[in-house]
Every structure is written in structure tokens, then in C-alpha cells.
Amino acid sequence: MGIRKIAALANVSIATVSRVLNTPELVKENTRNKVLKIAQELEYHKYNSSYTPALKKDEIAVIMPDVINSFFARILEGIVKQAKALELPLNLYLTHDKPEEEFDAVDTILQKQTRGVILIRARNKEKESSKTILKLNKYNIPFVLVDRDISSSQNSGVFLSNANAVYDAVNLLINDGYEDISIIAGTTNSLNSNQRLDGYKEALNKHNIISQESNIYRGDFSMQSGLELTREILKKKVLPKAIFSCANEITIGCLKAISEHGLRVGKDIKLFSFNKLDASYLNNFDISYVEHPVVSMGEKSVTILKNKFVGTKGLIREIVNYKIHY
């Protein structure tokens, strides 16, 4: 529905409608309210140029892969907690790591005139997610990335200290006598995975240990890839002393494979996880892990987005601290 229709029904000029939609503060309150009421009744959405400031609803959209993964569930817990504190309504969109569902979510957000977006982008789909970012920027929708950054552009967000955390963890292993360490990382097109692998290699290099390609395994951050790749590792004639898993879901797969082979975690083979697992695993297995303030990441993302709403300019990037449990 175009602005000509709105102008006719409100008995004002097209220029007045345009001012109401773009610079509402310049229009008298009575006229502004009348035009906005008609625009909302007609479900007007201004797609052809930019996001419409006067029609924005004071709510935020959360776009994320799923809530089954405990890592994402805890991030969402923080988002919900802080949004409630700031009295910001939430809409949740699950993408199942599919870029097309990410695009669909943005289309819906445009239609609903949602105020801003918190985005955990689709896994291993940086090129496709870059298009999502371009679309959000095109329509001037404030957004904050969480966890999964994009190497090709600088964006506001809350991120993990990938390389440093893995460096410190592997350094601990080596100092404790574990020099033969296999690592299960993500795909080569995952920025998080590559940063974690860099930390692994840097720690080995510090101790003059040559990084062996035969000790580097690439999965997709899923439990299944952790299971299958650990099975491969355990087929070796000489088993590694330790396995470093680059994600909590991978770690769960590692545990299953190690149990299948009748081995004991912490005694026959050391297992180090990049993220904390649920208590049910930690209580039953001797697992070392890197813990991040995941709930806090969600809280921080809402705060950053709120700051953007009130006019904070420029990039706002936070790298969260971590704690190692060994």
C-alpha cells in the first residue's frame, strides 16, 4: 500500500506523509498521529528505500540456529533476562543453520517494523550471512552479532576469545605432560574454528612441538562429527594422549566414541572441551573445559542493541573473558 493512499485517506499531502514516516518530529502531533494510525491500519511497510523510523515497534528480534544446543540456550537465557529488565518485547526466529531461513526472518522483521536484531548467524555460511548483514544495513536496522563473527566486515557484537582460550588450554596440557594432542575443529570456512585452531598451533609452537596434520580433524561442530572423528582418532595404532574438542556438541560425540572403545576419560585419554557441558556430563566424566560467561553474552548483546536505539554511534564490540577448569 503506497503513501498516495495514506495521503488521500488522511487528507494531507504526499510530502506530509513522507515527513511523518521519516522525520516525525517535524510534523504536528495531531497530523502525525492521524497519518500513523492510517498507515498502521493499512499495514504499510516501506520496503523501497529504508526502514521507517516512525513505525518501528519497540521490540527486538533474536535470530539464532536453535535452542537445543545448550550454548545457544544459555545465550537466549541472558537475552530474555536483559530484555525483560529493559522492558523490550522479544520475537524469536530459529534458522536451523539454514541461510534461507535467516533471510526469511529478516523479511518478517521488515514487515513487522521490529526495532533491532540480535543475530547468531548460520554456521559455516559466512558468504550467505554477509548478504543478511547487507540487507539489515540497507534498511538501517540496528543489529548485534553474537558468537559468530564475520571476517569480511566489522560489526558490533559480543564474541568469544577463541585463539587465546585454546592457546591457554593447550599450553596447560603440554605443561602437564600431554604433548601428543589431537584437535577436532570445525570446517575451514568457519572463522571461530580457524581462530581456535590458530590458538592450538601457537601453543604447540611455543613448546617447539611441530603441528602434525594427522592430529588435526575437521568436523561441523555437531555431535555426530565428534563421534565419527573420534572413532577415526581411536583407530590409530598409537593413541594421542589428549583430544581437544572445539565445541560442546563435538565433546559429547567424543565421549560416546571413547566409551564405545572401553576407554576412560581422564585416565586412558585426556579430553578438553572448548565450552562447558551440562552438569550431567561433568558429574560423570573427568573433562577439562573452557568456560565462558555465556548468559552474560546474551545480556550484553541486548544492552549494546539498546544503546544503538538511543543513538550510540560506531562499532561496539566486546570480547568476553573465560575461565579454564582443569
C-alpha positions in Angstrom: 0.0 0.0 0.0 1.6 3.3 -1.1 1.8 6.7 0.6 -0.6 8.2 -2.0 -3.4 6.1 -0.5 -2.4 7.1 3.0 -2.3 10.8 2.0 -5.7 10.6 0.4 -7.3 8.9 3.4 -5.6 11.4 5.9 -6.5 14.3 3.7 -2.9 15.6 3.7 -0.2 15.9 1.0 2.2 13.2 0.0 5.0 15.3 1.3 3.4 15.4 4.7 3.1 11.6 4.8 6.7 11.3 3.8 7.8 13.6 6.7 5.7 11.7 9.2 7.3 8.4 8.1 10.9 9.7 8.1 11.1 12.8 10.3 8.0 12.6 12.5 9.3 15.2 15.0 8.8 17.9 12.3 5.1 17.3 12.0 2.4 18.5 14.3 1.2 15.8 16.8 -2.4 15.6 15.6 -1.4 15.3 12.0 1.4 12.8 12.8 -1.0 10.6 14.9 -3.6 10.6 12.2 -1.2 9.6 9.4 0.4 6.9 11.6 -2.9 5.4 12.5 -3.9 5.1 8.9 -0.5 3.7 7.9 -0.8 1.0 10.6 -4.4 0.2 9.7 -3.3 -0.3 6.1 -0.2 -2.4 7.3 2.0 -0.1 5.3 5.7 -1.2 5.1 8.2 1.0 3.4 10.5 -1.5 1.6 11.6 0.6 -1.3 14.0 2.9 0.5 14.7 2.4 4.2 13.4 1.3 7.5 10.6 3.6 8.6 11.5 5.3 11.9 8.1 6.4 13.0 6.6 2.9 12.6 9.3 1.0 14.5 7.9 -1.2 17.2 9.9 -1.1 20.4 10.8 -4.8 20.3 13.8 -6.8 19.2 14.2 -9.9 17.1 16.5 -12.8 18.0 17.7 -14.8 15.1 19.6 -18.0 16.1 20.1 -21.6 14.9 18.3 -23.5 17.6 17.8 -23.7 21.4 18.6 -27.4 21.7 22.3 -26.7 21.9 22.9 -25.7 25.5 25.3 -23.0 24.4 22.6 -21.2 22.4 20.0 -21.9 25.1 22.2 -20.1 27.7 22.7 -17.1 25.4 19.0 -16.9 24.9 18.5 -17.1 28.7 20.7 -13.9 29.0 18.9 -12.2 26.2 15.5 -12.8 27.8 16.7 -11.7 31.2 18.1 -8.4 30.0 15.2 -7.7 27.6 12.8 -8.2 30.4 14.8 -5.8 32.6 14.7 -3.2 29.8 11.1 -3.9 29.1 11.8 -4.8 25.5 9.5 -7.4 23.9 11.2 -10.3 22.0 10.5 -12.3 18.9 12.5 -15.5 18.4 13.3 -16.8 14.9 15.1 -20.2 14.6 17.0 -20.8 11.4 18.3 -24.4 11.9 21.6 -23.1 10.5 19.9 -22.5 7.1 20.7 -19.2 5.3 17.3 -19.2 3.6 15.5 -19.3 6.9 17.8 -16.4 8.1 16.7 -14.4 5.0 13.0 -15.2 5.7 13.4 -14.0 9.3 14.8 -10.6 8.1 11.8 -10.3 5.7 9.4 -10.8 8.5 11.3 -8.4 10.7 11.0 -5.7 8.0 7.2 -6.4 7.7 6.8 -6.1 11.5 8.9 -3.0 11.7 10.9 -4.6 14.5 13.3 -2.1 16.3 16.5 -4.2 16.1 18.1 -7.6 15.7 20.4 -9.9 17.7 21.9 -12.4 15.3 23.7 -15.7 15.7 24.3 -16.4 12.1 24.0 -19.7 10.2 27.0 -22.0 10.8 29.7 -22.1 8.1 27.7 -19.8 5.9 29.7 -16.6 6.1 29.1 -15.6 2.4 25.3 -16.0 2.8 25.3 -14.3 6.2 27.1 -11.4 4.7 24.1 -10.8 2.5 21.9 -10.8 5.6 24.1 -8.1 7.1 23.9 -6.1 3.9 20.1 -6.3 4.0 20.0 -5.2 7.6 22.3 -2.3 6.8 20.3 -1.4 3.7 17.2 -0.8 5.8 19.1 0.8 8.7 18.1 -1.9 11.1 20.4 -1.8 14.2 21.8 -5.3 14.9 24.3 -7.0 17.1 26.2 -10.3 16.3 26.7 -12.9 19.0 29.4 -15.6 18.9 29.8 -16.0 15.1 31.6 -13.0 13.7 32.2 -12.3 10.0 35.8 -11.9 8.8 34.9 -9.8 5.8 33.4 -6.9 7.7 33.5 -5.2 11.1 30.2 -5.3 13.1 29.1 -4.7 16.6 28.8 -7.8 18.7 29.7 -10.0 21.6 32.3 -12.6 20.8 34.4 -15.4 22.4 38.2 -15.2 22.8 38.7 -18.1 20.5 42.5 -18.2 19.9 43.6 -17.1 23.4 41.3 -19.5 25.2 42.6 -22.5 23.2 46.2 -21.4 23.5 45.9 -21.3 27.3 44.1 -24.6 27.4 46.6 -26.5 25.1 49.5 -24.8 27.0 48.2 -26.3 30.2 48.0 -29.7 28.6 51.6 -29.5 27.4 52.9 -28.3 30.7 51.2 -31.3 32.3 53.0 -33.7 30.0 50.4 -34.1 27.2 52.4 -33.4 24.0 50.6 -35.6 21.6 47.3 -33.7 21.3 44.7 -34.3 18.6 42.2 -31.5 17.9 38.7 -31.7 16.4 37.8 -28.3 14.9 35.1 -27.1 12.6 35.1 -26.5 8.9 37.7 -24.4 7.1 35.2 -21.7 6.3 34.3 -21.2 10.0 36.1 -18.1 11.5 35.6 -19.4 15.0 37.1 -22.7 14.1 40.1 -21.2 12.4 40.8 -18.9 15.3 40.7 -21.9 17.7 43.0 -23.9 15.5 45.4 -20.9 15.4 45.5 -21.0 19.2 46.2 -24.7 19.2 49.1 -24.3 16.7 50.5 -21.3 18.6 50.7 -23.3 21.9 52.5 -26.2 20.2 54.9 -23.8 18.5 55.7 -22.2 21.9 56.9 -25.6 23.1 58.7 -26.3 19.8 56.3 -29.1 19.0 55.6 -29.5 15.3 51.9 -29.3 14.4 51.1 -32.6 12.6 48.3 -32.5 10.1 47.5 -36.1 11.1 46.4 -34.7 14.5 44.0 -32.1 13.0 40.5 -33.2 12.3 37.7 -31.1 10.8 34.1 -31.6 11.6 31.0 -29.3 11.6 30.6 -28.6 15.3 28.0 -31.4 15.6 27.8 -34.3 18.0 27.8 -36.7 15.0 31.0 -35.3 13.6 32.6 -35.5 17.1 31.5 -39.2 17.3 32.8 -40.1 13.8 36.1 -38.2 14.0 36.9 -39.6 17.5 36.3 -43.1 16.1 38.9 -42.3 13.5 41.3 -41.0 16.1 40.9 -44.1 18.2 41.8 -46.3 15.2 45.4 -45.1 15.3 48.0 -47.7 16.4 49.3 -45.1 18.8 46.6 -43.1 20.5 47.1 -39.4 21.3 47.4 -38.5 24.9 44.7 -35.9 24.7 41.9 -34.7 22.5 40.9 -31.1 22.3 37.3 -30.6 21.2 36.4 -27.2 19.7 32.7 -27.2 20.7 30.5 -28.7 23.4 28.4 -30.8 20.9 31.7 -32.2 19.5 32.7 -33.1 23.0 29.5 -35.1 23.6 30.3 -37.1 20.4 33.9 -37.7 21.7 32.5 -39.1 24.9 30.3 -41.6 23.1 33.2 -42.8 20.9 35.6 -43.1 23.9 33.0 -45.1 25.8 32.4 -47.4 22.8 36.1 -48.3 22.9 36.0 -49.1 26.6 38.4 -46.3 27.4 38.2 -44.0 30.5 38.2 -40.2 30.0 40.9 -38.6 32.2 42.7 -41.9 32.7 43.3 -43.5 29.3 42.8 -40.3 27.3 42.5 -36.7 28.4 39.5 -34.8 27.0 39.4 -31.0 26.9 36.3 -29.1 25.7 36.2 -25.6 24.4 32.8 -25.0 26.1 31.3 -26.2 29.3 28.9 -29.2 29.1 25.8 -29.8 31.1 26.3 -31.0 34.7 25.1 -34.5 33.8 28.3 -34.9 31.7 30.6 -33.1 34.1 29.5 -35.2 37.1 30.2 -38.5 35.3 33.3 -37.8 33.3 36.7 -36.2 34.1 36.6 -33.5 31.5 38.6 -30.3 31.4 36.9 -27.3 29.8 37.0 -23.6 28.9 34.1 -21.8 30.5 32.7 -18.6 29.0 30.1 -16.3 30.6 27.5 -17.4 28.0 24.4 -16.0 29.8 26.3 -12.7 30.1 26.9 -12.7 26.4 23.2 -12.6 25.8 22.7 -9.8 28.4 25.5 -7.7 26.8 24.0 -8.1 23.3 20.7 -6.6 24.5 22.5 -3.7 26.2 24.5 -3.0 23.1 21.4 -3.0 20.9 19.6 -0.7 23.4 22.5 1.7 23.2 22.1 1.7 19.5 18.4 2.6 19.9 19.3 5.7 21.8 21.9 6.9 19.3 25.2 5.4 20.2 27.3 5.6 17.1 30.1 3.4 15.8 31.2 -0.2 16.5 30.6 -1.7 19.9 32.5 -4.9 20.2 33.0 -7.0 23.4 35.3 -10.0 23.8 34.2 -11.9 26.9 36.6 -13.3 29.4 37.0 -17.1 30.0 37.9 -19.4 32.8 39.7 -22.7 32.5 38.7 -25.7 34.6 41.5 -28.3 34.5 
